[in-house]
Amino acid sequence: MIKVELRDGNIVEVESGSSLFDIAKGISDGFARSVLVGSVDGKLESLNKVIDKDCKVNFFRFDDAEGKEVFRHTSAHIFAQAVKRIWPEAKLAIGPAIENGFYYDIDLDYRLVPEDLEKIESEMKKIVKEDLKIEGFEVPRDEAIKLMEDIKEDYKVEMIKDLPDEEVISMYRQGEFLDLCRGPHLHTTKKVKAFKLLSIAGAYWRGDENNKMLQRVYGTSFEKNKDLEAHLKMIEEAKKRDHRKIGKEMELFMIPEEGPGFPLFLPRGMELKLALMKYWEEIHREDKYVEIETPIILNRKLWETSGHWFHYKENMYTVQIDEEDYAIKPMNCPGSMLFYKSKLHSYRDFPMRVAERGRVHRHELSGALHGLMRVRAFTQDDAHIFMLPEQITDEIKGVVKLIDKVYTKFGFSYHVELSTRPEDSMGTDEEWAIAEDGLRGALEELGMDYIVNEGDGAFYGPKIDFHLKDCLGRTWQCGTIQLDMQLPQRFDASYIGKDGEKHRPVMIHRVCLGSIERFIGILIENYAGKFPVWLAPCQVKVISVSDKYNDYADKVKEELFQNGIRVELDDRAEKVGFKIREAQLEKIPYMIVIGEKESESDMISVRSREEGELGSMKMSDFLSKINKQIEERENVEVEVL
């Protein structure tokens, strides 16, 4: 008999040679039916893993991240098996689980169309019904290559050959289907009953545009049909809220054919962006930030000093000026270092909070571009804070409070993740200990819950990431705080301390909104274009009932404009009902309808997007109402779906 310690600390005795599934079944039949995968001494294993020594065992259900990943990875294998049954000549590349689903890349001369997805789903259902056992096994590297060559899986052969240090290769088999895979997997195909293939896209093999373009099929899967249906409903809602669709309808921005990945903001979009930036300016002024603007193009020497020329060059746009290499900045921090070094500093100058709305350019593959969410040029709301080591905790707390203020203003909930020292880091153990303790201490003093990502920090320092959640339950990594003790060293930055000697400052990189363009895309989708009054590109639409009242309507529009309201006039020769419906579709917060009664009484008739018909009122009363909403930056209620 061997001893197995369970998650709750209880120890059970089982026979040597028992599988994880046997152990789960020993707890109860219901428990065994609910678990999908287990771990042995911290290593994730399939439920058919045999135990032959004392160990710690944990089990995971679909509700756990580990359970979801294994469930969806197995779904990808079922998909691949179905494809091979329908098109035996297909060659398989990779098929991982991803957030909310899975995908598989395949090389197939036949061009898949949406109708083919139903055919594949039908074959997948057969595989699920066959209740095929999924068995993992290991073979010597040469044998693995031969197995894959025999079934003409060229991409798998290439992957094995790229693992020179692996003497033993892991594989999985289900029925006639064999795949190269580290696993683990579900122990049977019958578990995967609720799935849907969603879309077809192109993807270069290994993400390299010099390689062949493969066909990528995306899908999702759940344990229960009701959860799948809820997810599909959410996808449909997300399509309606797509910022590219709403951005076009509301005339906010465009991505010109002449500049893929380079957004062009239209007048309404600029009004939205400027309103957001006005708020940004105010909160940074309150927190005593100074603002700078650094050059967009700087020479190679600077980027070599920062390390970007050697570690990030493939993502940078370069240019020659006067026979010298220059780069368009992908990040603002080296420019901020130039500002810091422009004069001598004393310890009395700290903390020094330096903000920049810096325009950056990064080369993204064309297939990765996506509206405002993934672009090649964007504005980063950066700040770099220079400080003394003993100021780290207080400054981190200040940044966390600022980011919290912003996300709360828009009604976003969020969670925080702390990423610690990676293997390929720069700096001493002491420096990293100070940096990590500073971040951790700030979060704990604020009483904030956080997730630790061991080894996931930047090479120059640990970081705190803020993941906000929108009304569709999607998470977006926007805010970040990175503590850097390395860049000041690379640039030989210093200050004069109390002792009259030179010392090295500590530096924080932080963004609040992240990419301004991306944040606007998130806001468009979260509000579905129904922005709060203070943020709305057009706050009031003045609608003239007929040509007879155009003069008064124009007078109303001009008075609103002079009072700082973003206003538009619709005096077209169209029916008033049509103009009102159009303004409603544009999601404009207020409509002022001007007809005979309003013209004669010197009043205005007001309709509110949120409150409905407000009736006749004096202009002064309306201005008091709307200005209060703008000054207080009132948010609108967003339905959480």
C-alpha positions in Angstrom: 0.0 0.0 0.0 1.1 3.6 -0.6 0.1 6.8 1.1 -1.6 9.6 -0.9 -2.0 13.1 0.6 -5.1 14.9 -0.8 -5.6 18.7 -1.1 -7.4 19.0 2.2 -4.4 17.3 4.0 -6.2 14.0 4.5 -4.1 10.9 3.8 -5.5 7.9 2.1 -3.9 4.5 1.6 -4.3 2.9 -1.9 -2.8 -0.1 -3.6 0.4 0.6 -5.6 -0.5 0.7 -9.3 -3.8 2.6 -8.7 -4.6 5.3 -11.2 -5.6 8.8 -10.3 -9.1 7.9 -11.5 -9.1 5.0 -9.0 -8.2 7.3 -6.2 -10.9 9.8 -7.2 -13.4 6.9 -7.3 -12.3 5.8 -3.9 -13.4 9.2 -2.6 -16.9 8.9 -4.2 -18.4 7.9 -7.6 -19.8 11.5 -8.0 -16.4 13.0 -7.3 -14.8 10.8 -9.9 -17.4 11.8 -12.5 -16.7 15.5 -11.8 -12.9 15.6 -12.0 -11.1 16.0 -15.3 -7.4 15.9 -14.5 -5.1 15.5 -11.5 -1.7 16.5 -10.3 1.0 14.3 -8.6 3.5 16.2 -6.5 2.5 19.4 -8.4 2.8 18.0 -11.9 -0.4 17.8 -14.0 -1.3 14.3 -15.1 -4.1 12.5 -16.9 -6.5 10.6 -14.7 -5.1 7.3 -16.0 -1.7 8.1 -14.5 -0.6 5.2 -12.3 0.8 5.9 -8.8 3.5 3.7 -7.4 4.9 5.7 -4.5 3.8 8.0 -1.6 2.9 11.4 -3.0 0.6 14.5 -2.9 -2.4 14.4 -5.2 -4.8 17.1 -6.3 -7.8 17.0 -8.6 -9.3 19.6 -10.9 -12.8 20.1 -12.3 -13.9 22.2 -15.2 -14.3 25.2 -13.0 -10.5 25.2 -12.4 -8.1 26.8 -14.9 -6.3 23.4 -15.1 -9.5 21.6 -15.8 -10.6 24.0 -18.6 -7.2 23.8 -20.3 -7.0 20.0 -20.4 -10.7 19.8 -21.5 -10.1 22.2 -24.4 -6.8 20.7 -25.3 -8.5 17.3 -25.6 -11.2 19.1 -27.7 -8.5 20.2 -30.1 -7.3 16.6 -30.5 -10.9 15.5 -31.2 -11.1 18.2 -33.8 -7.9 17.1 -35.4 -9.0 13.5 -35.5 -12.2 14.5 -37.2 -10.3 16.5 -39.8 -8.0 13.5 -40.6 -11.1 11.2 -41.0 -12.6 13.6 -43.5 -9.4 14.8 -45.2 -6.7 12.1 -44.6 -4.2 14.1 -46.6 -4.4 17.0 -44.1 -1.2 17.7 -42.3 -1.4 18.9 -38.6 0.6 21.7 -37.1 -0.3 22.8 -33.5 -3.5 22.8 -31.6 -3.4 24.4 -28.1 -6.0 25.3 -25.6 -6.5 29.1 -25.4 -8.6 31.4 -23.3 -12.3 30.5 -23.9 -11.5 27.7 -26.3 -8.9 26.1 -28.6 -7.6 26.2 -32.2 -5.8 23.9 -34.6 -3.5 24.9 -37.5 -3.7 22.5 -40.5 -2.1 22.4 -43.9 -4.8 21.3 -46.4 -4.9 22.1 -50.1 -8.7 22.2 -49.9 -9.9 25.6 -48.7 -12.2 25.3 -45.8 -15.5 27.3 -45.9 -17.9 27.9 -42.9 -20.2 25.1 -44.1 -17.3 22.6 -43.6 -17.4 23.4 -39.8 -20.7 21.6 -39.5 -19.3 18.6 -41.3 -16.3 18.5 -38.9 -18.6 19.0 -35.8 -20.7 16.0 -36.9 -17.6 13.8 -37.1 -16.4 15.1 -33.7 -19.8 14.0 -32.2 -19.2 10.5 -33.5 -15.7 10.4 -31.9 -17.2 11.6 -28.6 -19.9 8.9 -28.8 -17.2 6.2 -29.5 -15.9 6.8 -26.0 -12.3 6.4 -27.2 -9.7 6.0 -24.5 -6.9 8.6 -24.6 -3.6 7.1 -23.8 -0.3 8.8 -23.4 3.0 7.0 -23.9 6.7 7.9 -24.5 9.0 6.7 -27.2 12.7 7.3 -28.1 13.2 10.4 -30.3 14.2 8.5 -33.4 11.2 6.2 -33.1 8.9 9.3 -32.7 10.3 10.8 -35.9 9.7 7.5 -37.8 6.1 7.3 -36.4 5.3 10.8 -37.7 7.1 10.2 -41.0 5.1 7.0 -41.6 1.8 9.0 -41.3 3.3 12.0 -43.3 3.0 14.5 -40.5 5.8 16.8 -41.7 5.2 19.6 -39.2 5.3 17.1 -36.2 8.6 15.8 -37.6 10.0 19.3 -37.7 8.9 20.0 -34.1 10.6 16.8 -32.8 13.8 17.6 -34.6 13.7 21.0 -32.9 13.9 19.2 -29.6 17.5 18.1 -29.6 17.7 17.7 -25.9 14.7 15.5 -25.6 15.7 11.9 -25.7 12.2 10.6 -25.0 9.1 12.1 -26.8 5.6 12.2 -25.4 2.7 11.1 -27.6 -1.0 10.6 -27.2 -3.3 8.1 -29.0 -7.1 7.9 -29.2 -8.5 5.2 -31.5 -6.7 5.4 -34.8 -5.5 9.0 -34.1 -1.9 9.6 -33.0 -0.5 13.1 -32.1 2.7 14.5 -30.7 1.8 16.1 -27.4 3.1 16.7 -23.9 -0.4 16.3 -22.4 -2.1 15.8 -20.2 -5.5 15.0 -21.5 -8.9 13.7 -20.4 -8.9 9.9 -20.2 -11.8 9.5 -22.6 -13.4 11.4 -25.5 -16.9 11.0 -24.1 -16.5 13.9 -21.7 -16.5 16.5 -24.5 -20.1 16.9 -25.4 -20.7 20.6 -25.7 -18.6 22.2 -28.4 -18.8 24.6 -31.3 -16.4 25.5 -34.1 -16.4 29.2 -34.5 -14.3 30.5 -37.3 -11.6 29.9 -39.9 -8.5 32.1 -40.2 -5.0 32.1 -41.8 -1.9 31.7 -39.7 1.8 31.5 -40.8 3.5 28.3 -39.6 5.3 29.3 -36.4 4.1 32.9 -36.8 6.8 33.6 -39.4 5.4 35.4 -42.5 8.2 33.7 -44.5 6.6 30.3 -43.8 3.6 28.8 -45.4 0.1 30.1 -44.6 -1.9 27.4 -42.8 -5.6 27.3 -42.1 -6.5 27.9 -38.4 -9.9 26.8 -37.1 -11.1 28.2 -33.8 -13.5 26.4 -31.5 -14.8 26.3 -27.9 -16.0 23.6 -25.6 -17.8 23.3 -22.3 -18.9 20.5 -20.0 -22.6 21.6 -20.2 -24.7 22.7 -23.1 -26.2 25.6 -21.1 -22.7 27.1 -20.6 -21.9 26.7 -24.3 -25.2 28.5 -25.2 -24.4 31.3 -22.7 -20.9 31.7 -24.2 -22.2 31.7 -27.8 -24.8 34.4 -26.8 -21.9 36.4 -25.4 -20.0 36.1 -28.6 -23.0 37.4 -30.5 -23.3 40.3 -28.1 -19.5 41.0 -28.6 -20.1 41.1 -32.4 -22.8 43.8 -31.9 -20.4 45.7 -29.7 -17.3 45.3 -32.0 -15.5 48.7 -31.8 -14.7 48.5 -35.5 -18.4 48.3 -36.4 -19.5 51.0 -33.9 -16.5 53.1 -34.7 -17.6 53.2 -38.4 -21.3 53.8 -37.6 -20.5 56.6 -35.2 -17.7 58.0 -37.4 -15.1 57.8 -34.7 -12.1 56.4 -36.5 -10.9 54.6 -39.6 -8.0 52.4 -40.6 -7.0 53.6 -44.1 -5.9 51.1 -46.7 -2.8 53.3 -47.1 -1.8 52.7 -43.5 -2.7 49.2 -42.1 -2.4 49.4 -38.3 -2.2 53.2 -38.3 -5.6 54.5 -37.0 -7.0 57.8 -38.4 -9.2 59.5 -35.8 -12.2 61.4 -37.3 -13.6 64.6 -35.8 -16.0 62.8 -33.4 -13.3 60.3 -32.4 -11.0 63.2 -31.6 -13.6 64.8 -29.4 -13.8 61.5 -27.5 -10.1 61.2 -27.2 -9.7 64.9 -26.1 -12.4 64.4 -23.4 -10.5 61.4 -22.1 -7.2 63.2 -22.2 -8.7 66.2 -20.3 -9.6 63.8 -17.5 -6.1 62.3 -17.7 -4.5 65.7 -17.4 -6.6 66.6 -14.3 -5.9 63.5 -12.3 -2.1 63.7 -13.1 -2.0 67.3 -12.1 -3.7 66.5 -8.8 -1.0 63.9 -8.1 1.8 66.4 -8.8 3.1 64.9 -12.1 5.0 67.0 -14.6 4.5 66.3 -18.3 7.1 66.1 -21.0 7.2 65.2 -24.7 10.2 63.2 -26.0 11.4 62.9 -29.6 9.7 60.2 -31.8 13.0 59.5 -33.6 16.3 58.9 -31.7 19.6 57.5 -32.8 20.9 54.0 -32.6 23.3 54.8 -29.8 20.4 55.5 -27.4 18.7 52.3 -28.3 21.9 50.3 -27.8 22.3 51.9 -24.4 18.7 51.0 -23.4 19.1 47.4 -24.8 16.3 47.7 -27.3 18.5 47.6 -30.4 19.7 44.1 -29.3 16.5 42.7 -27.7 13.6 44.4 -29.5 14.9 45.5 -33.0 12.6 43.2 -34.9 9.6 45.2 -33.5 11.2 48.6 -34.3 11.0 50.8 -37.4 14.4 52.1 -38.4 15.6 54.9 -40.7 18.8 56.4 -41.8 19.4 60.1 -41.3 22.7 61.7 -42.3 24.1 58.2 -42.9 23.5 57.3 -39.3 21.0 54.7 -38.0 17.9 56.0 -36.1 14.8 54.3 -34.8 11.2 55.4 -34.4 10.6 54.9 -30.7 8.7 51.8 -29.6 8.8 52.9 -26.0 9.1 56.2 -24.1 11.4 55.2 -21.3 14.8 55.9 -23.0 13.6 59.4 -23.9 12.5 59.9 -20.3 16.1 59.0 -19.2 17.4 61.8 -21.5 15.1 64.2 -19.6 16.4 63.0 -16.2 20.0 63.3 -17.3 19.5 66.8 -18.7 20.5 68.3 -15.3 22.0 67.3 -11.9 19.6 66.1 -9.3 19.6 66.0 -5.5 17.8 63.6 -3.1 15.5 66.6 -2.4 14.1 66.4 -5.9 12.5 63.0 -5.2 10.0 61.6 -5.8 10.0 63.0 -9.3 6.8 62.0 -11.2 7.3 62.5 -15.0 4.3 61.8 -17.3 4.2 61.5 -21.1 1.5 60.9 -23.6 4.1 59.4 -26.0 3.5 58.3 -29.5 5.1 55.0 -30.1 5.4 52.7 -33.1 5.9 48.9 -33.1 6.0 46.5 -36.0 3.1 44.0 -35.7 2.5 41.3 -38.3 -0.5 42.2 -40.5 -2.4 39.1 -39.4 -2.3 40.3 -35.7 -3.7 43.8 -36.4 -7.2 44.3 -35.0 -8.9 47.7 -35.1 -7.7 49.9 -32.2 -6.9 46.8 -30.1 -3.7 45.8 -31.9 -2.1 48.6 -34.0 1.3 49.7 -35.2 1.1 53.3 -33.9 -0.4 54.3 -30.6 -0.2 56.8 -27.7 1.1 55.3 -24.4 0.1 57.2 -21.3 3.4 56.6 -19.7 4.9 57.9 -16.5 8.4 57.4 -15.1 8.9 58.0 -11.4 12.4 58.5 -10.0 12.8 58.0 -6.3 14.9 56.9 -3.3 14.8 53.2 -2.3 12.9 54.1 0.9 10.1 55.8 -1.2 9.3 52.7 -3.2 6.3 51.5 -1.2 4.6 54.9 -0.9 5.0 55.6 -4.6 3.7 52.3 -5.6 0.7 52.9 -3.3 0.1 56.2 -5.0 0.1 54.7 -8.5 -2.2 51.9 -7.4 -4.7 54.5 -6.0 -4.5 56.5 -9.2 -5.2 53.5 -11.4 -8.0 52.4 -9.0 -9.6 55.9 -9.3 -9.6 55.7 -13.1 -11.0 52.2 -13.4 -13.7 53.0 -10.8 -14.7 56.1 -12.7 -15.6 53.9 -15.7 -17.2 51.3 -13.5 -14.6 48.6 -14.3 -13.8 45.9 -11.8 -10.3 44.5 -12.0 -7.8 42.1 -10.4 -4.1 42.5 -9.8 -1.2 40.2 -10.6 2.4 40.5 -9.3 5.1 39.1 -11.5 8.5 38.2 -10.0 12.1 37.7 -11.2 12.5 35.7 -14.4 15.4 33.4 -15.2 17.1 35.8 -17.7 17.0 38.8 -15.4 19.6 41.6 -14.9 20.7 42.8 -11.5 21.7 41.4 -8.1 19.8 39.3 -5.7 19.7 42.2 -3.3 18.3 44.6 -5.9 15.5 42.2 -6.8 14.7 41.5 -3.2 14.3 45.2 -2.6 12.2 45.6 -5.7 9.9 42.7 -5.1 9.4 43.6 -1.4 8.5 47.1 -2.4 5.7 46.0 -4.8 4.5 43.3 -2.4 4.6 45.6 0.6 2.5 48.3 -1.2 -0.2 45.8 -2.2 -0.4 44.3 1.3 -0.5 47.7 3.0 -3.4 48.6 0.7 -5.1 45.3 1.6 -5.4 44.3 -2.0 -5.7 40.7 -3.1 -3.3 39.7 -5.8 -2.1 36.7 -7.8 1.6 35.9 -8.0 3.1 35.0 -11.3 6.4 33.5 -10.4 9.2 34.2 -12.9 7.0 36.3 -15.2 8.5 39.8 -14.5 10.4 41.9 -17.0 14.2 41.2 -17.3 14.9 44.5 -15.6 12.4 44.3 -12.7 9.2 42.9 -11.2 5.8 44.3 -12.1 2.2 44.7 -11.1 -0.4 44.2 -13.8 -4.0 45.4 -13.6 -6.5 43.3 -15.5 -9.9 45.1 -15.9 -13.1 43.3 -16.7 -15.7 44.7 -19.1 -19.5 44.1 -19.1 -19.0 40.9 -21.2 -16.7 39.4 -18.6 -13.6 39.8 -20.8 -10.4 40.8 -19.2 -7.9 43.4 -20.6 -4.4 44.0 -19.3 -4.2 47.8 -19.3 -2.5 49.3 -16.2 1.0 48.2 -15.2 3.7 49.2 -12.7 7.2 48.0 -13.4 10.0 48.7 -10.9 13.4 49.2 -12.6 16.8 49.3 -11.0 18.6 48.5 -14.3 17.8 51.3 -16.8 19.2 54.0 -14.4 22.4 51.9 -14.4 22.6 51.5 -18.2 22.2 55.3 -18.5 24.5 56.0 -15.6 21.7 58.1 -13.9 22.6 59.5 -10.5 21.7 62.0 -7.8 23.5 63.6 -4.9 22.5 62.1 -1.6 22.4 63.5 1.9 26.0 62.4 2.3 27.1 64.5 -0.6 28.0 61.4 -2.7 26.5 60.1 -6.0 23.8 57.4 -5.8 21.6 55.6 -8.3 17.9 56.4 -8.3 15.1 53.8 -8.4 12.8 54.1 -11.4 9.2 53.1 -11.9 7.6 52.6 -15.3 3.9 52.9 -15.1 0.9 53.2 -17.5 -2.7 53.7 -16.4 -4.8 53.5 -19.5 -2.1 51.7 -21.4 -2.5 52.4 -25.1 -5.0 55.3 -25.4 -6.3 53.9 -28.7 -6.8 50.4 -27.2 -8.5 51.9 -24.1 -10.9 53.8 -26.4 -11.6 50.5 -28.2 -12.4 48.9 -24.8 -14.7 51.8 -23.9 -16.5 51.6 -27.2 -17.3 47.9 -26.7 -18.1 48.3 -23.0 -20.6 51.1 -23.5 -21.7 49.8 -26.9 -21.1 53.4 -28.1 -23.5 54.7 -25.4 -21.0 57.0 -23.7 -21.6 59.0 -20.6 -22.3 62.7 -21.3 -18.9 63.9 -20.4 -17.2 61.5 -22.8 -19.7 61.5 -25.7 -18.3 62.8 -29.0 -21.6 64.6 -29.6 -23.4 65.6 -26.4 -26.4 67.3 -27.9 -28.1 67.0 -31.3 -30.4 70.0 -32.1 -33.2 68.9 -34.5 -35.2 71.4 -36.5 -38.8 70.2 -37.2 -38.8 72.1 -40.6 -37.0 74.8 -42.5 -39.1 77.5 -40.9 -37.4 76.9 -37.5 -33.8 76.6 -38.8 -32.8 80.1 -37.6 -33.9 79.5 -34.0 -32.4 76.0 -34.1 -29.1 77.5 -35.3 -29.3 80.1 -32.5 -29.8 77.3 -29.9 -26.9 75.3 -31.3 -24.6 78.4 -31.2 -25.5 79.1 -27.5 -24.7 75.5 -26.6 -21.4 75.7 -28.5 -20.4 79.0 -26.7 -21.1 77.2 -23.4 -18.6 74.5 -24.3 -21.1 71.8 -25.2 -20.2 69.4 -28.1 -23.3 70.0 -30.3 -24.4 69.2 -33.8 -27.4 70.6 -35.8 -29.6 68.5 -38.0 -31.5 70.9 -40.2 -31.9 68.5 -43.2 -35.2 68.4 -45.1 -36.2 65.1 -43.6 -39.1 64.1 -41.4 -38.6 64.8 -37.7 -39.3 61.2 -36.8 -36.5 60.0 -39.1 -34.0 62.5 -37.6 -34.9 61.5 -34.0 -34.5 57.8 -34.8 -31.1 58.5 -36.4 -29.9 60.4 -33.4 -31.1 57.5 -31.2 -29.0 55.1 -33.3 -26.0 57.4 -32.9 -26.6 57.1 -29.1 -26.4 60.8 -28.5 -27.2 61.7 -24.8 -29.5 64.6 -25.5 -31.8 65.7 -28.4 -33.3 69.2 -28.5 -36.3 69.4 -30.9 -37.1 72.8 -32.2 -40.6 73.5 -33.6 -43.2 76.2 -33.6 -43.9 76.1 -29.9 -40.2 76.4 -29.0 -39.5 79.1 -31.5 -42.4 81.3 -30.2 -41.7 80.7 -26.5 -37.9 81.0 -26.6 -37.7 77.6 -24.9 -36.3 74.2 -25.9 -37.9 70.7 -25.9 -35.4 68.1 -24.5 -35.2 64.3 -24.9 -32.7 62.4 -22.8 -31.2 59.1 -23.9 -31.4 57.8 -20.3 -34.5 59.6 -18.9 -36.7 59.8 -22.0 -38.9 62.9 -22.7 -38.0 65.8 -20.4 -40.4 68.3 -22.0 -40.0 72.0 -22.4 -37.4 74.0 -20.4 -35.3 77.1 -20.4 -31.9 77.0 -21.9 -30.3 78.1 -18.6 -31.9 75.1 -16.8 -30.7 72.6 -19.4 -27.2 74.1 -19.3 -27.2 73.7 -15.5 -28.3 70.0 -15.8 -25.8 69.0 -18.5 -22.9 71.0 -17.1 -23.4 69.2 -13.7 -23.1 65.8 -15.5 -20.0 66.9 -17.3 -18.3 68.5 -14.3 -19.0 65.5 -12.1 -18.2 63.1 -15.0 -21.3 61.0 -14.2 -21.0 57.4 -15.5 -23.8 55.5 -17.2 -25.2 52.2 -16.0 -23.8 49.4 -18.1 -25.6 46.1 -18.1 -23.3 43.3 -17.1 -24.0 40.3 -19.3 
